[in-house]
Amino acid sequence: MERRKIVLVTAGGHVSNFHASMKEMRRYSEKRNIGLDFLGARGGLTGLINGKFQEIFDVDIDENRAGSLIGCDREIADTGKIIDVVKTNNIYTIIMMGGDNHLGEGVRLSKAGVRVIGWPKTMDGDLSSGVTLGWDTAVTVGVRQTRKHFNSAMTNGRIFYVGLFGRNTDWVPAAVSLYGGAQRCIPCEQEYEWEQVFDKISQDSKENYEKFGKNFAVVNFSEGARIRGMNPPPKGHCDLDKHGQPKLQPEWVGLELVRLTKKGGKKACFECYTYSMRDEPPTKTDIALARMSGRECMKMVLDEDFGKSVVFVPEGDFYKASRALLEEVAVQKKMRDTDYFDYNELRTRDCFDDDFGRLFRGSLGEPPRIENLAYKNMLREK
């Protein structure tokens, strides 16, 4: 059997479970004796465009390590050059491991005749596939830190702001808010007046004082939060990527939230978690999904079923891998189009757990109540 070259492209921001899927692709291919050579485009789409590849050896893959051993970038596909590279290097198919932007690049390549398979990667959880690779780990990191910061909030009587990834959609901060026990979440899909936000936070602080004897609250915020009343970052900190998207500064948002809160007469502090949501080892859930997606990609190669992407559909207490048209999956999904988040109250609704509990509960358990997070002595009457 003639060996076929498979090129993996890890594109966009990296996630925790690229390697777990690569490992499973090789394992499945060797077990079935498919006869594939696994190559990685060095540096992401730039490597694919320039025909720079390296073989991916099983011994080099650590499925518990985040990031990408072949590198990522946010380049835009040059379809003409890529078609030439595919022909020159006799590439059988490309597995595009990306989010909406880069799966969209995959759609363009597929329509131009290149054999492409999609791997729905984004820790933002905002593809139309419903569940994405890297989302569970990112949310788990945010949840653990959010729960921890109740310690500072309660000990020092402060409003503690926890900054999270979330450029254009609220799937990460909303999930972290629910499972982390945050009392409010400042999203990015709706713009607010500062007075609206501060009124809700002050309400929580007052209720906590009446219940526990201390003024405090823990509040998640998206890096893309838009609040009228905040000062913009200095021009030297503003930049655009190749897709025309601004490089956000969550630390600046945190500084401004603290400034405005102190101006309102309350003590405040903040911490941001962004790249740590990408760089932590994958959760068991994300490893399971990655392995599942790796096997499905190889089955799609065997079936010659190109122009499609792996998706996950509910089955029993978890999910199973399935397939959908690549152009359908490569669509960003807004939370505003659902009932999962209350944009007036700045809170995630319980129906989110109804639909995604099978994903998150394995790592995080049930959404906690404030009483679960308070110190035991605070549960007695003050």
Summary of the structure (lengths in Angstrom):
residues: 382
radius of gyration: 22.2
end to end distance: 76.9
largest distance: 76.9
contacts: 1359
relative contact order: 0.16
helix: 43%
strand: 21%
